[in-house]
Amino acid sequence: MNPKIIILVGLFLLSIFSFWFYTRHPLSGTVTIKNTIFIVDVAVTNIEKEKGLGYRKNLEPKHGMLFVYDHQEIFPFWMKGMNFPLDFIWLQGNIIVDITKNVQPPNGLDMHVVKPTVKVDKILELNAGEVDAYNIKIGDTVLYNK
């Protein structure tokens, strides 16, 4: 058999396996704010960003989702499919530049669109109340860990 065909078939099978694995095991890591470690799923693709934390029943304490963008913008976020309230931490690099607390899940057709007051390149969503519980403030530094 032609070695090029074997390599192409191998690469195709590897890409299928990678897609299957990645859709069932999203990127994850931790972020640290003021000595508190949060376990986060990382949303990188447009599909991951659109789904976000939607349709989950709950979120464990000290867990969240980190949305990563390749540029700064005033990104609007909606609460489609959310079942619990969230705190939004808006970031430029590793600095907290804005915070939106206690955003409630939708009530009927109201999707609760929220957005930062300044351009950001990352957004961290946590359970509502955790910003206050851990005394997280604008100007705090966020450390990204693997």
C-alpha positions as CSV (number, residue, x, y, z in Angstrom):
1,M,0.0,0.0,0.0
2,N,1.1,3.5,-0.8
3,P,2.8,5.2,2.3
4,K,1.2,8.5,1.5
5,I,-2.3,6.9,1.7
6,I,-1.4,5.2,5.0
7,I,-0.2,8.6,6.5
8,L,-3.4,10.4,5.2
9,V,-5.6,7.7,6.7
10,G,-3.7,7.8,10.0
11,L,-4.0,11.6,10.1
12,F,-7.7,11.4,9.3
13,L,-8.4,8.9,12.1
14,L,-6.3,10.9,14.5
15,S,-8.3,14.1,13.7
16,I,-11.6,12.1,14.2
17,F,-10.4,10.8,17.5
18,S,-9.2,14.2,18.6
19,F,-12.6,15.8,17.7
20,W,-14.5,13.1,19.6
21,F,-12.2,13.3,22.7
22,Y,-12.2,17.1,22.8
23,T,-16.0,17.4,22.5
24,R,-16.3,15.2,25.6
25,H,-13.4,16.6,27.5
26,P,-13.2,20.4,27.1
27,L,-10.1,22.3,27.9
28,S,-9.8,23.0,31.5
29,G,-7.4,24.6,33.9
30,T,-7.3,26.8,37.0
31,V,-7.2,30.5,37.6
32,T,-6.0,32.1,40.9
33,I,-7.4,35.3,42.3
34,K,-6.2,36.5,45.7
35,N,-4.9,33.0,46.7
36,T,-8.3,31.4,45.8
37,I,-8.0,28.8,43.1
38,F,-11.0,28.3,40.7
39,I,-11.3,25.3,38.4
40,V,-12.4,26.5,35.0
41,D,-13.5,25.1,31.6
42,V,-11.9,27.1,28.9
43,A,-14.1,28.3,26.0
44,V,-12.0,28.9,22.9
45,T,-14.1,27.9,19.9
46,N,-17.2,29.9,18.8
47,I,-19.4,26.9,19.6
48,E,-18.0,26.6,23.1
49,K,-18.5,30.4,23.6
50,E,-22.1,30.3,22.4
51,K,-23.0,27.4,24.6
52,G,-21.0,28.7,27.6
53,L,-22.5,27.4,30.9
54,G,-26.0,27.1,29.4
55,Y,-28.1,24.0,30.0
56,R,-26.1,22.9,33.0
57,K,-28.1,22.2,36.2
58,N,-25.5,23.9,38.5
59,L,-21.9,24.8,38.9
60,E,-19.8,23.6,41.8
61,P,-18.3,26.2,44.2
62,K,-15.0,27.6,43.0
63,H,-15.7,26.4,39.4
64,G,-16.3,28.6,36.4
65,M,-15.8,29.1,32.7
66,L,-13.1,31.3,31.1
67,F,-13.8,32.7,27.7
68,V,-10.7,33.6,25.7
69,Y,-10.6,35.9,22.7
70,D,-7.7,37.0,20.5
71,H,-8.6,40.7,20.6
72,Q,-10.2,43.2,22.9
73,E,-13.8,44.2,22.4
74,I,-16.9,45.0,24.4
75,F,-18.3,41.4,24.1
76,P,-22.1,41.1,24.9
77,F,-23.1,38.0,26.9
78,W,-26.5,36.6,27.2
79,M,-28.0,34.0,29.6
80,K,-29.6,31.7,27.1
81,G,-30.2,28.3,28.6
82,M,-28.9,29.3,32.1
83,N,-30.4,27.7,35.1
84,F,-28.5,29.6,37.8
85,P,-27.2,33.2,38.4
86,L,-23.6,34.2,37.6
87,D,-21.0,36.8,38.4
88,F,-19.0,38.1,35.4
89,I,-15.4,39.1,35.8
90,W,-14.2,41.1,32.8
91,L,-10.5,41.0,32.0
92,Q,-7.8,42.8,30.0
93,G,-4.9,40.4,30.0
94,N,-4.7,39.3,33.6
95,I,-6.2,42.4,35.2
96,I,-9.9,42.6,36.3
97,V,-11.3,45.8,34.6
98,D,-15.0,45.3,35.3
99,I,-17.4,43.1,37.3
100,T,-21.1,42.4,36.8
101,K,-22.6,40.6,39.8
102,N,-25.6,38.3,40.3
103,V,-26.9,38.1,36.7
104,Q,-30.1,36.1,36.9
105,P,-31.1,33.3,34.4
106,P,-33.7,34.3,31.8
107,N,-37.3,34.9,32.8
108,G,-39.4,34.2,29.8
109,L,-38.0,35.9,26.7
110,D,-35.7,38.3,28.7
111,M,-32.1,37.0,28.0
112,H,-30.3,39.4,30.3
113,V,-27.6,40.6,28.0
114,V,-24.6,41.9,29.9
115,K,-21.5,43.5,28.7
116,P,-18.4,45.2,30.2
117,T,-17.9,49.0,30.3
118,V,-14.5,48.7,28.6
119,K,-12.9,46.4,26.0
120,V,-11.8,43.0,27.3
121,D,-10.2,39.9,25.9
122,K,-11.2,37.4,28.6
123,I,-14.3,36.8,30.6
124,L,-14.6,34.6,33.7
125,E,-18.0,33.4,34.8
126,L,-18.4,32.2,38.4
127,N,-21.4,31.3,40.6
128,A,-23.3,34.4,41.7
129,G,-22.0,35.6,45.1
130,E,-18.4,34.3,44.7
131,V,-17.1,37.8,43.7
132,D,-18.2,39.1,47.1
133,A,-17.4,35.9,49.0
134,Y,-13.7,36.0,47.9
135,N,-13.5,39.9,48.0
136,I,-12.7,40.1,44.2
137,K,-12.3,43.7,43.1
138,I,-11.5,45.7,39.9
139,G,-7.7,46.0,39.6
140,D,-7.1,42.5,41.0
141,T,-4.7,40.2,39.1
142,V,-5.7,36.9,37.7
143,L,-3.1,34.1,37.4
144,Y,-3.8,31.5,34.7
145,N,-2.6,28.0,35.5
146,K,-2.6,24.8,33.5
